Amino acid sequence: MTLFDLILIAISLSMDAFAVSICKGLSVHKVSFAHAMTCGLWFGGFQFLMPTLGFFLGDRFAVVGPWVAFVLLAIIGVNMVRESFGGDEKLDDDYSAKAMLPLAVATSIDAFAVGVSFAAMQVNILPAAGLIGCITCLLSAIGVRVGALFGDKYRAPSERIGGIVLILIGLKTLLTGLGIL
């Protein structure tokens, strides 16, 4: 596998985290460096961890992963859509571990499957997972900033769209995991 191939894989894997980071950026009136780094480190860290686990654990847990991602993203997405129809809502500006962990797990399930395939291809996992984690960290931090730019003016429609996108990402992950897509 070439470096270029690995970069394309890393960018592809980071798109779910980027979309979720945009949604997180919508949740704060004034985004800070800490908000961007929190998303970047959570999502980048799990995008490093999951392919590494997939590499070493093989396909023992491949059946359950898509269901976990679907359930987590669907719950979060439905909640975002529901809240977007409320009048003056309390912003979900929670960047705690309790809020970030389910998002990080849900957006990195596909990276687990990539780790399984890396094992079959005998890819050197630590540099590969490190690159995936770094690219995801960077794109997630950028996503928070992008979300914050559109937050005040387009908050309700953006939350609706963001929630629907999360549900669709979860559905795509489930259908791909079941071999339908």
C-alpha positions in Angstrom: 0.0 0.0 0.0 1.4 3.4 -1.0 1.4 6.5 1.2 -1.1 8.1 -1.3 -3.5 5.1 -0.8 -3.2 5.5 3.0 -3.9 9.2 2.9 -7.0 8.6 0.8 -8.2 6.0 3.2 -7.5 8.3 6.1 -9.5 11.2 4.5 -12.3 8.8 3.7 -12.5 7.5 7.3 -12.4 11.0 8.7 -15.5 12.2 6.9 -17.9 10.9 9.5 -16.0 12.6 12.3 -15.8 15.8 10.2 -19.6 15.8 9.8 -20.1 15.2 13.5 -17.6 17.9 14.4 -19.5 20.4 12.3 -22.6 19.5 14.3 -20.6 20.1 17.6 -19.4 23.4 16.3 -23.1 24.4 15.8 -23.6 23.9 19.5 -21.6 26.8 20.8 -22.0 30.5 20.3 -18.3 31.1 20.5 -16.0 28.3 19.5 -12.7 28.1 21.2 -9.4 26.3 20.5 -10.4 23.9 23.3 -13.6 23.0 21.5 -11.7 22.2 18.3 -9.0 20.2 20.1 -11.5 18.3 22.1 -13.2 17.0 19.0 -9.9 16.6 17.2 -8.4 14.5 20.0 -11.4 12.4 20.7 -12.1 11.6 17.0 -8.5 11.3 16.0 -7.7 9.2 19.0 -10.4 6.7 18.2 -9.5 6.7 14.5 -6.1 5.6 15.7 -7.4 3.1 18.2 -10.0 1.3 16.2 -7.9 0.2 13.2 -5.2 -0.9 15.6 -7.8 -3.0 17.5 -9.2 -4.3 14.2 -5.7 -5.3 13.1 -5.1 -7.3 16.3 -8.6 -8.7 17.0 -9.4 -9.6 13.4 -13.0 -10.2 12.5 -14.3 -11.4 15.9 -16.4 -8.3 16.4 -17.1 -7.3 12.8 -20.8 -8.4 13.0 -21.6 -6.1 16.0 -19.8 -3.0 14.9 -22.3 -1.7 12.3 -25.2 -2.1 14.7 -23.4 -0.2 17.4 -22.6 2.7 15.0 -26.1 2.8 13.7 -27.8 2.9 17.1 -25.5 5.6 18.5 -25.7 7.8 15.5 -29.5 7.3 15.1 -30.1 8.3 18.7 -27.9 11.4 18.5 -29.4 12.3 15.1 -33.0 12.0 16.1 -32.3 14.0 19.2 -30.7 16.8 17.1 -33.7 16.9 14.7 -36.1 17.0 17.6 -34.3 19.8 19.4 -34.1 21.8 16.2 -37.9 22.3 16.2 -37.9 23.7 19.8 -38.0 27.4 20.2 -35.3 28.7 22.5 -33.3 25.7 23.1 -30.5 25.1 25.5 -27.5 24.5 23.3 -26.0 21.1 23.6 -22.5 22.4 24.1 -21.4 19.4 26.1 -17.8 18.4 25.2 -17.4 16.1 28.2 -16.2 12.5 28.0 -19.9 11.4 28.5 -20.9 13.3 25.3 -17.8 12.7 23.2 -17.3 9.0 23.8 -20.4 7.7 22.0 -19.7 10.0 19.1 -16.1 8.9 18.8 -17.0 5.2 19.0 -19.8 5.6 16.4 -17.7 7.5 13.9 -14.8 5.1 14.1 -16.5 1.7 13.7 -15.6 1.6 10.0 -11.9 2.2 11.0 -12.1 -1.1 12.9 -13.0 -2.9 9.7 -10.2 -1.2 7.9 -7.8 -2.5 10.6 -9.1 -6.0 9.9 -8.3 -5.5 6.2 -4.9 -4.1 7.0 -4.1 -7.3 8.9 -4.9 -9.3 5.8 -2.7 -7.0 3.7 0.1 -7.1 6.3 0.2 -3.3 6.6 2.5 -1.8 9.3 -0.4 -0.8 11.6 1.1 1.8 13.9 2.3 4.3 11.2 -0.9 3.7 9.2 -3.2 4.1 12.2 -1.1 7.1 13.3 -1.7 8.8 10.0 -5.4 8.1 10.1 -5.6 9.5 13.6 -3.7 12.7 12.7 -5.7 13.4 9.6 -9.0 12.9 11.5 -7.8 15.1 14.3 -7.0 17.9 11.9 -10.2 17.6 9.9 -12.4 17.3 13.1 -10.8 20.5 14.5 -11.6 22.3 11.2 -15.1 20.9 11.3 -15.8 22.5 14.7 -14.7 25.8 13.2 -16.9 25.4 10.1 -19.9 24.5 12.2 -19.4 27.6 14.4 -19.3 29.9 11.4 -22.8 28.9 10.4 -24.1 28.4 13.9 -26.0 31.5 14.8 -27.7 32.3 11.5 -28.5 28.8 10.4 -28.6 26.9 13.7 -32.1 25.2 13.4 -31.9 24.1 9.8 -28.3 23.1 10.3 -29.2 21.0 13.3 -32.0 19.3 11.3 -29.6 18.6 8.4 -26.9 17.6 10.7 -29.2 15.2 12.6 -30.4 13.7 9.3 -26.8 13.3 8.1 -25.9 11.5 11.3 -28.8 9.1 10.9 -27.9 8.5 7.3 -24.2 7.8 8.2 -25.4 5.3 10.8 -27.7 3.7 8.2 -24.9 3.5 5.6 -22.6 2.0 8.2 -25.2 -0.6 9.1 -26.0 -1.5 5.5 -22.4 -1.7 4.5 -21.7 -3.9 7.5 -24.5 -6.2 6.5 -23.2 -6.5 3.0 -26.1 -4.7 1.4 -24.1 -1.8 0.1 
